């Protein structure tokens, strides 16, 4: 059995590099920790004194390669996709050279993804964002599991230009006309270049829009809560449904299940939109699928001798309502059907967001 799932949008994949035991940055308190002595402030104090020091050759056995074994935080490395965490300032400079005094090429919001083009040197890392390459200080770049916990601080941009806004591949006026986004449409603003172009996301696409074509608004705190890659599976079979949900609620997805012995494969590709989550309490939000379209029409076809069946994806239905449970929610308060599916918890409380279809109880876990 093997899972086949082709993601259709730009995926936010944070790759954990397999490296030898080394110093990693645990930004919980700014300290440095070795894989072989994972003393992390993220550990519950009642367990901290019980942390066991191990030999370097045991690191892989204990699953500590590439990250702090307890909080999942590590330094970003060349080839990683990392996430900006600019702290209270909310935005981070992209510098032309590895120095805080260097020319700023732009400012980018917390939650924005960058490609690390080099390993860190003297605290600086060469990164790529869209058409630009520059430098950012590694103290504000997060990789590994902890990157999933960063709450984006992207504002909403409303197109105000009468003729609509042209979204281009390059932040220059002579780069040619790109996709035209109609007046009144909303985009997610992830940064602004020194040349006064916004780096934006519109549904599954990324590009640049001239600043004077947009009007910025602060987003509702619930915006972006669904952002990320979600997986629905029973944890033991080959089938799964995966959703890549963007900050504006637009998503792409794939349901797949392959039975090698019977030469039958179930595969459905689709896209749609979730409504903006509505707050119930500190740990619960409600949302629903307001649009769902299929890339592959329901039916049966034969491909290379394999029968491929396209049908309704497990856990996804237009009009279906969902409850989003945030970290800290008590597992005992989940409905019985919701407790059937895999979720991540410690001491009886969720440690990762959990998205459940209200009617069926089917649950999606944030990867």
N, C-alpha and C positions, 0 to 999 in steps of 0.2 A: 504493500500500500504506500502511496505517497501523495502528498497534498499538492495540488496544482492551483496556483492562484496568480494570475497576472494582474498586477495593480495598474490602474489606468491613469493615475495622476502622479504628480511629483510627490514621492513618499518622503516623509521625514524619518529616515532610518538612522539611528545612532549606533554605530558599529563598535563593539567592544573588542579592542585589539588584544591578541594573545601575546603577551610580552613576559619576559622574565621578571622575577620579583624585584621591585624597584620602589623608589619613593613616589607616592601619589599625593595629590592635593585633596584634602578633605576640607571644603570651604565652610563647614559648620562652624568652626571656630578659628579658621585661618591656619590651623596647624598642619604638620606633615606627618604621614603615617606610613609605615612599611606594611606590605602585604603580610609579612610574617609576624607582625605585631599589630593587628588591627584594633587599635585603641581609639574608638571613634565616639565623639560627643553625641552622636545621634542615637547611641545605644541607651536604652532605658537605664537610669542610674543603678537600679537594683540588680542589673545584669553586668554592668560595666566591669566590676572587679573580678568577674568570673571569666573574662575573655582569655582564651588560651593562646599563648605564643607558640608558633610552629616553626619548623625548619623550612628554608626556602624550597627544598625539593618536595615538600608536602603542600605547597601553595595550590597547585593545580588540583590535587585531590580534594582540597577544601573549597574549591570553587572561587579562589581569591585572585585569579589571574586578571589583571587589567583594572581592578577596581578595589575600593575599600570593601571588605567583606561584609560590612554591616549597613552602611548607608548608601552604597553603590556609587559614591562620588569618585571621580578620577580626573586626572588632567587630560585635556583634549590632546590628540596626537595627529600627525600628518595623515590626511585621508579621511579623518572623521568628519561627520556633520555635527556641529556643536550649536548650542542655543545661547543667545545673549541673555545675561541676567545683570542688568545695569544697576540694580539696587534702587535706592530711593530716587535717584535722578531719572530713571525710566528710559534714558537713551544713552547710547555708547558711540563715541567717535570712531570712525574708520580713518586711520591716519595714513599719510603718504609714506612715512618712514617709521621705524620702530622707536618712537619717542613721543612723549606727551606734549612736546613743544612743536612737533611736526604739523604741517598743514592738515586741516581736517577735510576729508573728501565727502563727509556726510555724517549724519546722526541716525542711528538705528535703534528701534524700540526693543525693550525686553520681550523675549519670546521669538525674535527673528532668528532664522536658521542661517548659518554661515558654513562654508566649506573650508576646512583647515588645510592649507597648502604646504605647511611646513611644521616641524616640531618647534616647540617653544624655545626661544633663545633670549636670555636676559629678561624673561617675563613677557616677551612679545611673540605673537604668532601671526604669520602671513595668512590672510583669509580671503575668500572670494564671496562677494554678494552680487548676484546678477552680473552685470557687465563690468563691475569694478573689482580690482584686487588691491588690498592695502594691508594695514596692520591693526590688530586689536590686542589689548592687554589680556593675558590669559586668566587673570583673576575674575574676569567678567564673562568667561565662556565656560559652559557646562556641557559635559558629555556623559554618556552612560545612562543608567536608569534614572538618576536624579533629574535629568533634563526633562523627563515627562511631568515632573511636579511643578515646573516653572509656569506661572500664570502670565500669559501674554498681556501686554499693556498697549495693544494697538488701538489707535483711534479709528473711527469710521469716517470715510471720505464720501461725500455726496457730490455727484457730478452736477455742476452748476452751469457749465458752458452750454449755450443754446444749441450748438451743433453737435453736442456730445463730446466726450473726451477720447482722444486717441491713445491707446495703450501700446507703447513701443518697446522694442528689444534693447534700445540704447538710449541713455539720457541726454540726447542732443536733438535740437530742433530740426536738423537736416537728416535725421535718421529715417525719414519716410513715414507714411501713415500706417498705423497698425490696426488692431481691432478697435472699432468704434463702440464705446459704451454710452448708451443713451442718457440724456439729461434726467436727473432724479434717481438714477441707479446708485447703489451703494457698493463701495470697495473697501477692502481692509488695507490700511496704511501701515507699512512696516518700517519705513524710514524715509529720509529725505536727503538727496545729494546736495553738495555745495552749489551745484548749478541750478537749484530750485526745481528739481524733479522728484516726485514721490515714487518710492519703490512700493508697489502695491500687489495685492492678490485679488483677483476677480474670479470667483468660482474656483476652477482648478488651474487657472492661468496666472502667471506672474509677469510683470513688466513695469514700465515707467510711464507716468502721466505728469504733464506740466502742472506745477503747483497752483497756478491761477485757474485751473479747470475744476478744482475740487474745493469743497468747504468741509473743514474737519469738525467732528463732533466727538465728545467723550462717549465711549461705549458704556452700555449697561454692564455692571459687574458680572452678570451671567454670561455675557458674550465670551466666546472662546472656551467655555467649560467643556465642550464636546470635542475640541480640537485634538486630533491625534489618530492613532491606528487602534481599532477595537476588534476583538476576536470573540466569536461565539462558537463553542465546541463543547463536547462532553468530556474532553480531556483524555479519552482513551481510543476513540475511533479516528478514521482518516478524514472524516468530513469536517468542514468548518465554513463559517461565513466571516469574511473580513470586511471591515468598513474603514475607509480613510476619510475622516470628517475634517473639514476646514473651519476656520474661525467664523465664517459667516453661515455655517450650518450646511453648506453644500457638501455632498459626499459622493464617492465612488465605491463600488464594492464588488465582491466576487464570492459566490457560493460554489464549493467543489467537493466532490466525493468520488473516489475512483475505486472500483472493485476489479483488481487485476485479473482474478481468476475467471470472472464472467465477461471480461472485456467490455465492461459497461462503465461509463463515466457520467456523472452529473456535474454540469458546469453552467452557471448563470452569471452573467456580467450585467451590472446595472448602475444607475446613478440617480441622485435625487437631492432633496433638501429637508433638513430638520428645522422645526420652528425654534425661535429663540427660547432657551430654557426659562421657565418661570419658577421663582423661589417659593418653596413650601415652608422650609425652616432652614436652620444652619447647615444641615447635612442632606437635604433633599430638594431636587428640582424636577419639574415636569416638562416634557417636550413631546413632540409628535412628528411623524413623517408627513409633510404637507405636499410632497411631490415625489413620485417614483416612476422611473422610465427604464426600460430594458434595452440593452445594446443588442443582445441576442434574443430573438423572438422565441417564445415557448414552442417546444416541439421536439422531434427526434431526427437526428441525422447521423450518418456513418462517416467517420474520418479514419483512414488507414486501418480499416477493419474493426474499429472501436465504435460502439454505439454511444453517442453523446446525447444526453437528455437535458433539456433546458426547462426549468420550472420555477416555482416560487422559492426564493432563498429562505432558508431557515432563520427565523427571528426578524424578518424584514417584511413589512406590509404597508402599503400606502394607507394613511389615516390612522395607523396604530399609534397608541400613546405609550410613552416610556417614562420610567422614573430613573433619575440619575442620583445614585447614592455617592456621597463624597467620603474621603478618608475621615475616620472618626465615628462613622455610623455603626451602631451595634448590630452585629450579625444576628443576634437573637430577635431583632425586630424585622428582619427580612421575612417575606412570605415563604411558606414551605416550598413552593415551586421555584422560587428564586434561589433558595439554598442548594438546589440540586446541581446547579452549574458551577464551574470553577470560578473562584474569586480569591483574592489575596487578603488575608487578615492575620493579625497578631493579638493575642490576649482578648479575643472576642470582638475586635473592632476592625473595620476595613482599613487597609493601608494603601489601597489604590481605588480610583473611581470604578464604579460598577453600574452599568446601564442595563435596565431590565424592561422588557416589553410587559406592560401591565396585564394584558389579557392572558398571555400564556406563561409569564414568568421567565421566559428565556433571557439569559443574561450574557452581556458582552463585557469583557475585561479589557481595560486599557493596557496595551502592550508597552 
